[in-house]
Every structure is written in C-alpha cells, then in structure tokens.
Amino acid sequence: MVILAKKEPICTPDATRPISLLDCHLKVIEKLFLSRFLKVLNDRGLLPDNQSGFRANHRLQSRVLLL
C-alpha cells in the first residue's frame, strides 16, 4: 500500500489517501498463471478440439462453418 498526499508533499496522515498496488500485481500473476496453465492443457491434450469458447484461435464461426 502506498500513501499519497492529497495536496502538499509533506502532510499529516489524515490528509493522505492510500492506494493499493495489489491489483497491479494480481494482473501480472493472473497472466502468468493463465499462460502456463493453458500451455499444460494444450501439451497434455486435456482440452478437446471441438471446444471453442474462450480459447485463442478457436472461434465459434469456424465451428459453424465446419458443421
């Protein structure tokens, strides 16, 4: 957590506002987890090829055209 002064660079604690940096770190961790998790799923063949939802290069339009 970072404390930022509202107006003056040096001020009392009641004139500050806290800013959480947790969201920035969680976004990076989420991207790392997602990329590694998808790599494991694809390498081991755990996702069927006909599943198209929320996957890169697997669009619903492509599945409908194949049908």
PDB file of N, CA, C and O in Angstrom, chain B, residues numbered from 101:
ATOM      1  N   MET B 101       0.841  -1.160   0.000  1.00  0.00           N
ATOM      2  CA  MET B 101       0.000   0.000   0.000  1.00  0.00           C
ATOM      3  C   MET B 101       0.894   1.233   0.000  1.00  0.00           C
ATOM      4  O   MET B 101       1.876   1.303   0.739  1.00  0.00           O
ATOM      5  N   VAL B 102       0.547   2.188  -0.824  1.00  0.00           N
ATOM      6  CA  VAL B 102       1.303   3.425  -0.936  1.00  0.00           C
ATOM      7  C   VAL B 102       0.418   4.557  -0.441  1.00  0.00           C
ATOM      8  O   VAL B 102      -0.764   4.625  -0.778  1.00  0.00           O
ATOM      9  N   ILE B 103       0.985   5.428   0.347  1.00  0.00           N
ATOM     10  CA  ILE B 103       0.247   6.584   0.852  1.00  0.00           C
ATOM     11  C   ILE B 103       0.609   7.785  -0.015  1.00  0.00           C
ATOM     12  O   ILE B 103       1.782   8.145  -0.114  1.00  0.00           O
ATOM     13  N   LEU B 104      -0.379   8.403  -0.639  1.00  0.00           N
ATOM     14  CA  LEU B 104      -0.160   9.583  -1.460  1.00  0.00           C
ATOM     15  C   LEU B 104      -0.743  10.804  -0.773  1.00  0.00           C
ATOM     16  O   LEU B 104      -1.836  10.746  -0.210  1.00  0.00           O
ATOM     17  N   ALA B 105      -0.019  11.901  -0.820  1.00  0.00           N
ATOM     18  CA  ALA B 105      -0.509  13.154  -0.244  1.00  0.00           C
ATOM     19  C   ALA B 105      -1.546  13.752  -1.180  1.00  0.00           C
ATOM     20  O   ALA B 105      -1.404  13.679  -2.401  1.00  0.00           O
ATOM     21  N   LYS B 106      -2.589  14.345  -0.608  1.00  0.00           N
ATOM     22  CA  LYS B 106      -3.640  14.922  -1.429  1.00  0.00           C
ATOM     23  C   LYS B 106      -3.210  16.246  -2.060  1.00  0.00           C
ATOM     24  O   LYS B 106      -3.479  16.477  -3.239  1.00  0.00           O
ATOM     25  N   LYS B 107      -2.547  17.120  -1.297  1.00  0.00           N
ATOM     26  CA  LYS B 107      -2.172  18.429  -1.838  1.00  0.00           C
ATOM     27  C   LYS B 107      -0.698  18.742  -1.640  1.00  0.00           C
ATOM     28  O   LYS B 107       0.013  18.979  -2.616  1.00  0.00           O
ATOM     29  N   GLU B 108      -0.232  18.747  -0.423  1.00  0.00           N
ATOM     30  CA  GLU B 108       1.149  19.109  -0.110  1.00  0.00           C
ATOM     31  C   GLU B 108       2.024  17.856  -0.079  1.00  0.00           C
ATOM     32  O   GLU B 108       1.538  16.782   0.275  1.00  0.00           O
ATOM     33  N   PRO B 109       3.311  17.970  -0.443  1.00  0.00           N
ATOM     34  CA  PRO B 109       4.181  16.787  -0.404  1.00  0.00           C
ATOM     35  C   PRO B 109       4.430  16.267   1.009  1.00  0.00           C
ATOM     36  O   PRO B 109       4.620  15.065   1.195  1.00  0.00           O
ATOM     37  N   ILE B 110       4.433  17.138   1.993  1.00  0.00           N
ATOM     38  CA  ILE B 110       4.593  16.724   3.389  1.00  0.00           C
ATOM     39  C   ILE B 110       3.332  17.154   4.121  1.00  0.00           C
ATOM     40  O   ILE B 110       3.007  18.340   4.182  1.00  0.00           O
ATOM     41  N   CYS B 111       2.624  16.172   4.678  1.00  0.00           N
ATOM     42  CA  CYS B 111       1.356  16.494   5.324  1.00  0.00           C
ATOM     43  C   CYS B 111       1.078  15.490   6.434  1.00  0.00           C
ATOM     44  O   CYS B 111       1.830  14.534   6.621  1.00  0.00           O
ATOM     45  N   THR B 112       0.011  15.710   7.154  1.00  0.00           N
ATOM     46  CA  THR B 112      -0.381  14.820   8.241  1.00  0.00           C
ATOM     47  C   THR B 112      -1.063  13.583   7.665  1.00  0.00           C
ATOM     48  O   THR B 112      -1.525  13.603   6.524  1.00  0.00           O
ATOM     49  N   PRO B 113      -1.130  12.511   8.446  1.00  0.00           N
ATOM     50  CA  PRO B 113      -1.746  11.275   7.936  1.00  0.00           C
ATOM     51  C   PRO B 113      -3.215  11.424   7.528  1.00  0.00           C
ATOM     52  O   PRO B 113      -3.678  10.703   6.644  1.00  0.00           O
ATOM     53  N   ASP B 114      -3.948  12.339   8.151  1.00  0.00           N
ATOM     54  CA  ASP B 114      -5.358  12.484   7.775  1.00  0.00           C
ATOM     55  C   ASP B 114      -5.537  13.189   6.433  1.00  0.00           C
ATOM     56  O   ASP B 114      -6.644  13.202   5.895  1.00  0.00           O
ATOM     57  N   ALA B 115      -4.480  13.773   5.882  1.00  0.00           N
ATOM     58  CA  ALA B 115      -4.545  14.435   4.581  1.00  0.00           C
ATOM     59  C   ALA B 115      -3.939  13.557   3.488  1.00  0.00           C
ATOM     60  O   ALA B 115      -3.526  14.064   2.445  1.00  0.00           O
ATOM     61  N   THR B 116      -3.886  12.274   3.714  1.00  0.00           N
ATOM     62  CA  THR B 116      -3.350  11.346   2.716  1.00  0.00           C
ATOM     63  C   THR B 116      -4.426  10.365   2.290  1.00  0.00           C
ATOM     64  O   THR B 116      -5.454  10.219   2.951  1.00  0.00           O
ATOM     65  N   ARG B 117      -4.174   9.706   1.190  1.00  0.00           N
ATOM     66  CA  ARG B 117      -5.101   8.660   0.726  1.00  0.00           C
ATOM     67  C   ARG B 117      -4.295   7.418   0.370  1.00  0.00           C
ATOM     68  O   ARG B 117      -3.274   7.519  -0.311  1.00  0.00           O
ATOM     69  N   PRO B 118      -4.734   6.268   0.815  1.00  0.00           N
ATOM     70  CA  PRO B 118      -3.991   5.041   0.497  1.00  0.00           C
ATOM     71  C   PRO B 118      -4.344   4.535  -0.900  1.00  0.00           C
ATOM     72  O   PRO B 118      -5.492   4.626  -1.333  1.00  0.00           O
ATOM     73  N   ILE B 119      -3.375   4.020  -1.574  1.00  0.00           N
ATOM     74  CA  ILE B 119      -3.563   3.427  -2.891  1.00  0.00           C
ATOM     75  C   ILE B 119      -2.994   2.012  -2.821  1.00  0.00           C
ATOM     76  O   ILE B 119      -1.825   1.822  -2.488  1.00  0.00           O
ATOM     77  N   SER B 120      -3.815   1.037  -3.130  1.00  0.00           N
ATOM     78  CA  SER B 120      -3.370  -0.342  -3.079  1.00  0.00           C
ATOM     79  C   SER B 120      -2.739  -0.730  -4.406  1.00  0.00           C
ATOM     80  O   SER B 120      -3.296  -0.446  -5.467  1.00  0.00           O
ATOM     81  N   LEU B 121      -1.585  -1.373  -4.353  1.00  0.00           N
ATOM     82  CA  LEU B 121      -0.909  -1.860  -5.553  1.00  0.00           C
ATOM     83  C   LEU B 121      -1.201  -3.328  -5.804  1.00  0.00           C
ATOM     84  O   LEU B 121      -0.594  -3.944  -6.680  1.00  0.00           O
ATOM     85  N   LEU B 122      -2.115  -3.886  -5.048  1.00  0.00           N
ATOM     86  CA  LEU B 122      -2.413  -5.306  -5.158  1.00  0.00           C
ATOM     87  C   LEU B 122      -2.987  -5.655  -6.529  1.00  0.00           C
ATOM     88  O   LEU B 122      -2.664  -6.712  -7.071  1.00  0.00           O
ATOM     89  N   ASP B 123      -3.822  -4.803  -7.098  1.00  0.00           N
ATOM     90  CA  ASP B 123      -4.425  -5.097  -8.387  1.00  0.00           C
ATOM     91  C   ASP B 123      -3.374  -5.260  -9.482  1.00  0.00           C
ATOM     92  O   ASP B 123      -3.489  -6.150 -10.325  1.00  0.00           O
ATOM     93  N   CYS B 124      -2.353  -4.409  -9.474  1.00  0.00           N
ATOM     94  CA  CYS B 124      -1.299  -4.497 -10.495  1.00  0.00           C
ATOM     95  C   CYS B 124      -0.567  -5.830 -10.397  1.00  0.00           C
ATOM     96  O   CYS B 124      -0.310  -6.476 -11.413  1.00  0.00           O
ATOM     97  N   HIS B 125      -0.237  -6.235  -9.196  1.00  0.00           N
ATOM     98  CA  HIS B 125       0.483  -7.491  -9.012  1.00  0.00           C
ATOM     99  C   HIS B 125      -0.402  -8.690  -9.366  1.00  0.00           C
ATOM    100  O   HIS B 125       0.073  -9.662  -9.952  1.00  0.00           O
ATOM    101  N   LEU B 126      -1.669  -8.620  -9.013  1.00  0.00           N
ATOM    102  CA  LEU B 126      -2.564  -9.734  -9.323  1.00  0.00           C
ATOM    103  C   LEU B 126      -2.767  -9.902 -10.819  1.00  0.00           C
ATOM    104  O   LEU B 126      -2.899 -11.026 -11.304  1.00  0.00           O
ATOM    105  N   LYS B 127      -2.793  -8.801 -11.554  1.00  0.00           N
ATOM    106  CA  LYS B 127      -2.941  -8.904 -13.000  1.00  0.00           C
ATOM    107  C   LYS B 127      -1.748  -9.607 -13.628  1.00  0.00           C
ATOM    108  O   LYS B 127      -1.913 -10.427 -14.532  1.00  0.00           O
ATOM    109  N   VAL B 128      -0.562  -9.294 -13.159  1.00  0.00           N
ATOM    110  CA  VAL B 128       0.644  -9.948 -13.685  1.00  0.00           C
ATOM    111  C   VAL B 128       0.635 -11.431 -13.330  1.00  0.00           C
ATOM    112  O   VAL B 128       0.922 -12.277 -14.177  1.00  0.00           O
ATOM    113  N   ILE B 129       0.307 -11.745 -12.084  1.00  0.00           N
ATOM    114  CA  ILE B 129       0.257 -13.141 -11.653  1.00  0.00           C
ATOM    115  C   ILE B 129      -0.815 -13.907 -12.418  1.00  0.00           C
ATOM    116  O   ILE B 129      -0.608 -15.062 -12.787  1.00  0.00           O
ATOM    117  N   GLU B 130      -1.957 -13.273 -12.657  1.00  0.00           N
ATOM    118  CA  GLU B 130      -3.029 -13.929 -13.400  1.00  0.00           C
ATOM    119  C   GLU B 130      -2.596 -14.248 -14.829  1.00  0.00           C
ATOM    120  O   GLU B 130      -2.882 -15.335 -15.331  1.00  0.00           O
ATOM    121  N   LYS B 131      -1.911 -13.319 -15.485  1.00  0.00           N
ATOM    122  CA  LYS B 131      -1.433 -13.562 -16.850  1.00  0.00           C
ATOM    123  C   LYS B 131      -0.411 -14.697 -16.885  1.00  0.00           C
ATOM    124  O   LYS B 131      -0.446 -15.539 -17.782  1.00  0.00           O
ATOM    125  N   LEU B 132       0.503 -14.720 -15.906  1.00  0.00           N
ATOM    126  CA  LEU B 132       1.489 -15.798 -15.847  1.00  0.00           C
ATOM    127  C   LEU B 132       0.817 -17.145 -15.629  1.00  0.00           C
ATOM    128  O   LEU B 132       1.149 -18.124 -16.298  1.00  0.00           O
ATOM    129  N   PHE B 133      -0.129 -17.198 -14.693  1.00  0.00           N
ATOM    130  CA  PHE B 133      -0.830 -18.455 -14.412  1.00  0.00           C
ATOM    131  C   PHE B 133      -1.606 -18.923 -15.634  1.00  0.00           C
ATOM    132  O   PHE B 133      -1.565 -20.101 -15.989  1.00  0.00           O
ATOM    133  N   LEU B 134      -2.309 -18.004 -16.274  1.00  0.00           N
ATOM    134  CA  LEU B 134      -3.126 -18.383 -17.418  1.00  0.00           C
ATOM    135  C   LEU B 134      -2.273 -18.917 -18.560  1.00  0.00           C
ATOM    136  O   LEU B 134      -2.617 -19.923 -19.180  1.00  0.00           O
ATOM    137  N   SER B 135      -1.168 -18.249 -18.836  1.00  0.00           N
ATOM    138  CA  SER B 135      -0.322 -18.719 -19.945  1.00  0.00           C
ATOM    139  C   SER B 135       0.289 -20.087 -19.627  1.00  0.00           C
ATOM    140  O   SER B 135       0.339 -20.956 -20.497  1.00  0.00           O
ATOM    141  N   ARG B 136       0.742 -20.282 -18.413  1.00  0.00           N
ATOM    142  CA  ARG B 136       1.331 -21.579 -18.040  1.00  0.00           C
ATOM    143  C   ARG B 136       0.277 -22.673 -17.974  1.00  0.00           C
ATOM    144  O   ARG B 136       0.537 -23.802 -18.390  1.00  0.00           O
ATOM    145  N   PHE B 137      -0.906 -22.361 -17.458  1.00  0.00           N
ATOM    146  CA  PHE B 137      -1.983 -23.341 -17.334  1.00  0.00           C
ATOM    147  C   PHE B 137      -2.467 -23.778 -18.715  1.00  0.00           C
ATOM    148  O   PHE B 137      -2.685 -24.966 -18.952  1.00  0.00           O
ATOM    149  N   LEU B 138      -2.636 -22.819 -19.627  1.00  0.00           N
ATOM    150  CA  LEU B 138      -3.075 -23.173 -20.976  1.00  0.00           C
ATOM    151  C   LEU B 138      -2.012 -23.993 -21.700  1.00  0.00           C
ATOM    152  O   LEU B 138      -2.347 -24.883 -22.483  1.00  0.00           O
ATOM    153  N   LYS B 139      -0.738 -23.705 -21.450  1.00  0.00           N
ATOM    154  CA  LYS B 139       0.332 -24.494 -22.064  1.00  0.00           C
ATOM    155  C   LYS B 139       0.277 -25.945 -21.589  1.00  0.00           C
ATOM    156  O   LYS B 139       0.443 -26.869 -22.385  1.00  0.00           O
ATOM    157  N   VAL B 140       0.045 -26.140 -20.301  1.00  0.00           N
ATOM    158  CA  VAL B 140      -0.058 -27.503 -19.765  1.00  0.00           C
ATOM    159  C   VAL B 140      -1.277 -28.216 -20.366  1.00  0.00           C
ATOM    160  O   VAL B 140      -1.188 -29.382 -20.751  1.00  0.00           O
ATOM    161  N   LEU B 141      -2.407 -27.516 -20.443  1.00  0.00           N
ATOM    162  CA  LEU B 141      -3.615 -28.127 -21.011  1.00  0.00           C
ATOM    163  C   LEU B 141      -3.404 -28.516 -22.465  1.00  0.00           C
ATOM    164  O   LEU B 141      -3.811 -29.599 -22.886  1.00  0.00           O
ATOM    165  N   ASN B 142      -2.770 -27.639 -23.234  1.00  0.00           N
ATOM    166  CA  ASN B 142      -2.547 -27.939 -24.651  1.00  0.00           C
ATOM    167  C   ASN B 142      -1.500 -29.027 -24.839  1.00  0.00           C
ATOM    168  O   ASN B 142      -1.667 -29.891 -25.700  1.00  0.00           O
ATOM    169  N   ASP B 143      -0.423 -29.008 -24.054  1.00  0.00           N
ATOM    170  CA  ASP B 143       0.629 -30.018 -24.187  1.00  0.00           C
ATOM    171  C   ASP B 143       0.120 -31.416 -23.851  1.00  0.00           C
ATOM    172  O   ASP B 143       0.520 -32.388 -24.492  1.00  0.00           O
ATOM    173  N   ARG B 144      -0.737 -31.527 -22.877  1.00  0.00           N
ATOM    174  CA  ARG B 144      -1.241 -32.837 -22.464  1.00  0.00           C
ATOM    175  C   ARG B 144      -2.510 -33.249 -23.198  1.00  0.00           C
ATOM    176  O   ARG B 144      -2.985 -34.372 -23.028  1.00  0.00           O
ATOM    177  N   GLY B 145      -3.062 -32.352 -24.011  1.00  0.00           N
ATOM    178  CA  GLY B 145      -4.249 -32.673 -24.789  1.00  0.00           C
ATOM    179  C   GLY B 145      -5.505 -32.833 -23.945  1.00  0.00           C
ATOM    180  O   GLY B 145      -6.359 -33.665 -24.254  1.00  0.00           O
ATOM    181  N   LEU B 146      -5.623 -32.050 -22.891  1.00  0.00           N
ATOM    182  CA  LEU B 146      -6.769 -32.177 -21.992  1.00  0.00           C
ATOM    183  C   LEU B 146      -8.008 -31.437 -22.482  1.00  0.00           C
ATOM    184  O   LEU B 146      -9.115 -31.723 -22.025  1.00  0.00           O
ATOM    185  N   LEU B 147      -7.843 -30.497 -23.399  1.00  0.00           N
ATOM    186  CA  LEU B 147      -8.990 -29.787 -23.959  1.00  0.00           C
ATOM    187  C   LEU B 147      -9.346 -30.395 -25.311  1.00  0.00           C
ATOM    188  O   LEU B 147      -8.473 -30.557 -26.163  1.00  0.00           O
ATOM    189  N   PRO B 148     -10.616 -30.733 -25.518  1.00  0.00           N
ATOM    190  CA  PRO B 148     -10.996 -31.284 -26.820  1.00  0.00           C
ATOM    191  C   PRO B 148     -10.932 -30.209 -27.903  1.00  0.00           C
ATOM    192  O   PRO B 148     -11.125 -29.026 -27.622  1.00  0.00           O
ATOM    193  N   ASP B 149     -10.657 -30.627 -29.151  1.00  0.00           N
ATOM    194  CA  ASP B 149     -10.552 -29.672 -30.257  1.00  0.00           C
ATOM    195  C   ASP B 149     -11.874 -29.002 -30.587  1.00  0.00           C
ATOM    196  O   ASP B 149     -11.883 -27.899 -31.133  1.00  0.00           O
ATOM    197  N   ASN B 150     -12.996 -29.647 -30.268  1.00  0.00           N
ATOM    198  CA  ASN B 150     -14.289 -29.051 -30.607  1.00  0.00           C
ATOM    199  C   ASN B 150     -14.763 -28.030 -29.579  1.00  0.00           C
ATOM    200  O   ASN B 150     -15.827 -27.436 -29.752  1.00  0.00           O
ATOM    201  N   GLN B 151     -14.000 -27.816 -28.520  1.00  0.00           N
ATOM    202  CA  GLN B 151     -14.356 -26.769 -27.565  1.00  0.00           C
ATOM    203  C   GLN B 151     -13.803 -25.450 -28.084  1.00  0.00           C
ATOM    204  O   GLN B 151     -12.594 -25.304 -28.258  1.00  0.00           O
ATOM    205  N   SER B 152     -14.700 -24.480 -28.334  1.00  0.00           N
ATOM    206  CA  SER B 152     -14.251 -23.237 -28.948  1.00  0.00           C
ATOM    207  C   SER B 152     -14.409 -22.036 -28.023  1.00  0.00           C
ATOM    208  O   SER B 152     -13.843 -20.984 -28.319  1.00  0.00           O
ATOM    209  N   GLY B 153     -15.124 -22.133 -26.954  1.00  0.00           N
ATOM    210  CA  GLY B 153     -15.376 -20.976 -26.100  1.00  0.00           C
ATOM    211  C   GLY B 153     -14.156 -20.543 -25.312  1.00  0.00           C
ATOM    212  O   GLY B 153     -13.504 -21.359 -24.660  1.00  0.00           O
ATOM    213  N   PHE B 154     -13.849 -19.256 -25.372  1.00  0.00           N
ATOM    214  CA  PHE B 154     -12.781 -18.632 -24.588  1.00  0.00           C
ATOM    215  C   PHE B 154     -11.405 -19.219 -24.875  1.00  0.00           C
ATOM    216  O   PHE B 154     -10.565 -19.306 -23.979  1.00  0.00           O
ATOM    217  N   ARG B 155     -11.175 -19.618 -26.108  1.00  0.00           N
ATOM    218  CA  ARG B 155      -9.860 -20.128 -26.490  1.00  0.00           C
ATOM    219  C   ARG B 155      -9.362 -19.349 -27.690  1.00  0.00           C
ATOM    220  O   ARG B 155     -10.131 -19.028 -28.595  1.00  0.00           O
ATOM    221  N   ALA B 156      -8.075 -19.047 -27.695  1.00  0.00           N
ATOM    222  CA  ALA B 156      -7.481 -18.346 -28.831  1.00  0.00           C
ATOM    223  C   ALA B 156      -7.464 -19.261 -30.045  1.00  0.00           C
ATOM    224  O   ALA B 156      -7.210 -20.460 -29.923  1.00  0.00           O
ATOM    225  N   ASN B 157      -7.731 -18.700 -31.205  1.00  0.00           N
ATOM    226  CA  ASN B 157      -7.734 -19.415 -32.498  1.00  0.00           C
ATOM    227  C   ASN B 157      -8.788 -20.507 -32.572  1.00  0.00           C
ATOM    228  O   ASN B 157      -8.682 -21.388 -33.425  1.00  0.00           O
ATOM    229  N   HIS B 158      -9.777 -20.484 -31.732  1.00  0.00           N
ATOM    230  CA  HIS B 158     -10.905 -21.423 -31.779  1.00  0.00           C
ATOM    231  C   HIS B 158     -12.184 -20.607 -31.696  1.00  0.00           C
ATOM    232  O   HIS B 158     -12.738 -20.406 -30.615  1.00  0.00           O
ATOM    233  N   ARG B 159     -12.647 -20.137 -32.852  1.00  0.00           N
ATOM    234  CA  ARG B 159     -13.833 -19.273 -32.867  1.00  0.00           C
ATOM    235  C   ARG B 159     -15.086 -20.086 -33.152  1.00  0.00           C
ATOM    236  O   ARG B 159     -15.037 -21.132 -33.799  1.00  0.00           O
ATOM    237  N   LEU B 160     -16.209 -19.583 -32.654  1.00  0.00           N
ATOM    238  CA  LEU B 160     -17.493 -20.232 -32.889  1.00  0.00           C
ATOM    239  C   LEU B 160     -17.836 -20.219 -34.377  1.00  0.00           C
ATOM    240  O   LEU B 160     -18.406 -21.182 -34.890  1.00  0.00           O
ATOM    241  N   GLN B 161     -17.496 -19.140 -35.069  1.00  0.00           N
ATOM    242  CA  GLN B 161     -17.786 -19.052 -36.501  1.00  0.00           C
ATOM    243  C   GLN B 161     -17.077 -20.163 -37.280  1.00  0.00           C
ATOM    244  O   GLN B 161     -17.628 -20.711 -38.234  1.00  0.00           O
ATOM    245  N   SER B 162     -15.864 -20.482 -36.868  1.00  0.00           N
ATOM    246  CA  SER B 162     -15.129 -21.570 -37.530  1.00  0.00           C
ATOM    247  C   SER B 162     -15.831 -22.901 -37.320  1.00  0.00           C
ATOM    248  O   SER B 162     -15.887 -23.721 -38.237  1.00  0.00           O
ATOM    249  N   ARG B 163     -16.363 -23.125 -36.139  1.00  0.00           N
ATOM    250  CA  ARG B 163     -17.060 -24.379 -35.839  1.00  0.00           C
ATOM    251  C   ARG B 163     -18.367 -24.478 -36.627  1.00  0.00           C
ATOM    252  O   ARG B 163     -18.732 -25.558 -37.090  1.00  0.00           O
ATOM    253  N   VAL B 164     -19.069 -23.355 -36.780  1.00  0.00           N
ATOM    254  CA  VAL B 164     -20.320 -23.369 -37.534  1.00  0.00           C
ATOM    255  C   VAL B 164     -20.043 -23.643 -39.004  1.00  0.00           C
ATOM    256  O   VAL B 164     -20.789 -24.387 -39.641  1.00  0.00           O
ATOM    257  N   LEU B 165     -18.979 -23.055 -39.557  1.00  0.00           N
ATOM    258  CA  LEU B 165     -18.632 -23.320 -40.950  1.00  0.00           C
ATOM    259  C   LEU B 165     -18.254 -24.777 -41.180  1.00  0.00           C
ATOM    260  O   LEU B 165     -18.562 -25.338 -42.231  1.00  0.00           O
ATOM    261  N   LEU B 166     -17.590 -25.395 -40.208  1.00  0.00           N
ATOM    262  CA  LEU B 166     -17.255 -26.811 -40.336  1.00  0.00           C
ATOM    263  C   LEU B 166     -18.482 -27.692 -40.301  1.00  0.00           C
ATOM    264  O   LEU B 166     -18.509 -28.754 -40.923  1.00  0.00           O
ATOM    265  N   LEU B 167     -19.495 -27.260 -39.578  1.00  0.00           N
ATOM    266  CA  LEU B 167     -20.731 -28.028 -39.486  1.00  0.00           C
ATOM    267  C   LEU B 167     -21.434 -28.049 -40.814  1.00  0.00           C
ATOM    268  O   LEU B 167     -22.501 -28.650 -40.938  1.00  0.00           O
TER     269      LEU B 167
END
